[in-house]
Every structure is written in structure tokens, then in C-alpha cells.
Amino acid sequence: QVQLVESGGGLVQPGGSLRLSCAASGSDFKIGGMGWYRQAPGKERVLITAITDGGITTYADSVKGRFTISRDNAKNTVYLQMNNLKPDDTAFYYCNAHAEWNKRYLEVWGQGTLVTVSS
């Protein structure tokens, strides 16, 4: 199987920055597109940014210009650099990946990491 492990969440003041990481692990797998979702309390989980295996990126309007997604294919890791954070960015952040494993195509989720933006 393929697993995603996230790190980097925490408490930050408005205007601050955080960097999230998400590493894929397992055996005999290949990672395709990856993305970050977030889910605020009482709201649905939404896609905020994604990156293809070739490095093409997309962003939701709510984070465009403040967040940057990147990946290191050699490490099977995706990053989310978050700058100029706002209280509305408070949410659980989930990593997502499309993977090929054992001749099957899977959609894999991380466990989630909490980002709290508050003074």
C-alpha cells in the first residue's frame, strides 16, 4: 500500500508563515498528481491547490498569491508554503495523492494536520 504522512502544522499569528510537508511511503509505487485540501470547522473539505507530476500547479482563489505548492519527486514529497496567513485559513489540512501500486490506481489521503491562525 501507499501511505501519506504530513507534518508542519501548528499555531501561527496572522501575517505569519508555515510550511507543510507530505511524504509518500510504501513499496513499488508511483505517485502522480498531488494536492492539498483543507476543512474548516463545520465546513466541507475543499481543494486549495494541486500539482501534476510534471509540475503544473493550480490554486483556489482564496490562496492564490499567498500559498505555493511544490514537490520533490525523488523524495515523493509535496510541500505547501503558506505566507501571509489569515484567521480564515484556520483548518485541518489534508494531503492527497493519486498513486499507482500493484497495477492498481489509488487515491490516498494523509491523516491531516491542524493549522490555527490566531493572535
Number of C-alpha atoms within 10 A of each C-alpha: 13 20 16 22 17 21 17 14 18 14 15 18 14 17 14 14 17 17 16 21 20 28 18 24 15 11 11 11 18 17 21 17 18 28 25 25 19 22 18 16 9 6 9 10 15 14 18 19 21 24 20 17 15 10 15 11 16 16 19 13 10 11 16 12 12 14 20 18 24 19 20 12 14 6 10 17 19 26 22 22 14 19 17 15 22 16 15 12 20 20 21 18 27 24 28 23 25 19 22 17 16 12 9 8 14 15 14 18 22 19 16 22 20 18 22 20 20 16 9
